Amino acid sequence: MICAGQAAKDSCSGDSGGPMIVKEGSRYTQVGIVSWGIGCGKGQYPGVYTRVTALLPWIYKNIK
């Protein structure tokens, strides 16, 4: 799992399954999948994301 977010910047209702993207230079990488959270953009409650690297073996197995 990844816990992330800050006040007024986080996933919200209806975002589940969406990507968590990290920009490094000019490259974008999906590192997470929106899972759940308490409210929307509440600084004291981070959003919870599924860590993509934890699922890579399953992803590779199922896209063949």
FENMOJO-V151940 format. One record per residue. N is the residue number from 1. PSI is psi in radians with two decimals (* if undefined). OMEGA is omega in whole degrees, 0 to 359 (none if undefined). NEAR is the number of other ideal C-beta (glycine too) atoms within 10 Angstrom. Layout:
# FENMOJO-V151940
((N:PSI:OMEGA:NEAR) (N:PSI:OMEGA:NEAR))
This chain:
# FENMOJO-V151940
((1:2.70:173:11) (2:2.28:173:17) (3:2.19:184:10) (4:2.84:177:16) (5:2.91:175:19) (6:2.94:183:11) (7:2.23:177:9) (8:0.13:178:9) (9:1.70:181:11) (10:3.01:175:20) (11:2.90:183:21) (12:-3.09:179:12) (13:2.36:180:8) (14:-0.14:181:9) (15:-0.18:183:16) (16:2.36:182:12) (17:-0.20:179:9) (18:2.94:184:13) (19:2.62:166:15) (20:2.04:187:21) (21:2.46:174:10) (22:2.33:177:11) (23:2.19:176:8) (24:1.85:186:7) (25:-2.16:178:5) (26:0.15:183:5) (27:2.39:177:7) (28:2.38:180:11) (29:2.31:175:11) (30:2.09:181:11) (31:-0.29:183:16) (32:2.95:176:22) (33:2.23:182:16) (34:2.22:180:19) (35:-1.18:182:17) (36:3.02:177:12) (37:3.05:177:22) (38:1.92:182:11) (39:-2.88:182:11) (40:2.07:176:16) (41:0.55:177:15) (42:2.01:185:15) (43:-0.60:182:11) (44:-0.15:180:7) (45:1.76:180:14) (46:2.74:172:15) (47:2.71:180:25) (48:2.27:185:17) (49:2.57:173:22) (50:2.29:180:16) (51:2.05:184:14) (52:-0.71:183:16) (53:-0.49:179:10) (54:-0.36:183:11) (55:0.05:184:12) (56:-0.76:178:10) (57:-0.75:179:9) (58:-0.74:179:9) (59:-0.89:181:10) (60:-0.68:179:9) (61:-0.67:186:8) (62:-0.14:178:8) (63:0.00:179:6) (64:*:none:4))
